[in-house]
Amino acid sequence: ALEEDEALAASHNEQARQGDTRAEDFGQGGAAFTAVLHFICYVCHNGTLYELDGLRKGPVAKGPTTPHTLLRDTAREVTRLLPPDELRVNLMALAPS
């Protein structure tokens, strides 16, 4: 799983040191970090937006979506997860070229 990939974690932390993220807080019980390298994936399956979260036992249905509205619907869900002023988040979309 991605959260167990030490090379990815090292690369992520190296990049974080170059930006505004306080990478030294990772793994030290910092109050702002409840999960380190926590990955969540959103997918459209049969007209439903599903959240795939490694901390849950299975997929969680989040509501209706389509391939055309998947990005907007996912952004809505991610926004609900974060405090309004949170900037420490990375998003990646995998799409056909």
C-alpha positions in Angstrom: 0.0 0.0 0.0 1.1 3.6 -0.6 1.2 4.5 3.1 3.9 1.8 3.6 6.2 2.9 0.7 9.2 4.3 2.5 10.7 5.8 -0.8 7.5 7.7 -1.4 7.5 9.0 2.2 11.1 10.1 1.9 10.4 11.8 -1.4 7.3 13.5 -0.1 9.1 14.8 3.0 12.0 16.1 0.9 9.6 18.0 -1.3 7.8 19.3 1.7 11.0 20.7 3.1 11.3 22.9 0.1 7.8 24.5 0.6 5.8 25.8 3.5 5.1 22.5 5.1 6.8 21.9 8.5 8.2 18.4 7.5 9.9 18.1 10.9 6.5 17.8 12.5 5.7 14.5 10.6 5.7 11.5 12.9 6.4 13.5 16.0 2.8 13.7 17.3 2.3 17.2 16.2 -1.2 18.3 17.0 -1.9 19.4 13.4 -1.0 16.0 12.0 -3.4 13.1 12.9 -2.5 11.0 9.9 0.8 11.0 8.0 0.8 10.0 4.3 -2.9 9.3 4.4 -4.2 8.5 1.0 -7.9 8.7 0.0 -9.2 7.9 -3.5 -12.5 8.9 -5.0 -14.0 6.9 -7.9 -17.2 7.0 -10.0 -18.8 3.5 -10.1 -22.3 3.0 -11.6 -23.2 6.6 -11.0 -22.1 6.8 -7.4 -19.1 8.6 -5.9 -17.2 6.3 -3.6 -14.5 7.2 -1.1 -11.7 4.6 -0.8 -9.9 5.3 2.5 -7.2 3.0 3.8 -8.4 3.8 7.4 -11.9 2.4 6.7 -13.0 -1.2 6.2 -14.5 -0.6 2.8 -15.8 1.9 0.2 -18.1 4.6 1.4 -20.8 5.9 -0.9 -20.8 9.7 -1.0 -23.6 10.4 -3.4 -24.3 10.6 -7.1 -21.7 11.5 -9.7 -20.8 11.0 -13.3 -17.5 10.9 -15.2 -18.1 14.5 -16.2 -18.8 15.7 -12.6 -16.3 13.5 -10.8 -13.7 16.2 -10.3 -16.2 18.7 -9.0 -17.9 16.2 -6.7 -14.6 15.0 -5.3 -13.5 18.6 -4.6 -16.7 19.1 -2.7 -16.0 16.0 -0.5 -12.3 16.9 0.1 -13.4 20.4 1.1 -15.8 18.9 3.7 -12.9 16.9 5.2 -10.6 20.0 5.8 -10.9 22.9 8.1 -11.5 26.2 6.2 -8.0 27.5 6.5 -6.1 24.2 5.9 -3.5 24.4 3.2 -1.5 21.2 3.8 -3.2 18.9 1.3 -2.1 17.5 -2.0 -4.5 16.4 -4.7 -3.8 14.3 -7.8 -6.2 13.4 -10.6 -5.6 10.4 -12.9 -7.3 10.9 -16.2 -6.9 9.8 -19.8 -4.9 12.1 -22.0 
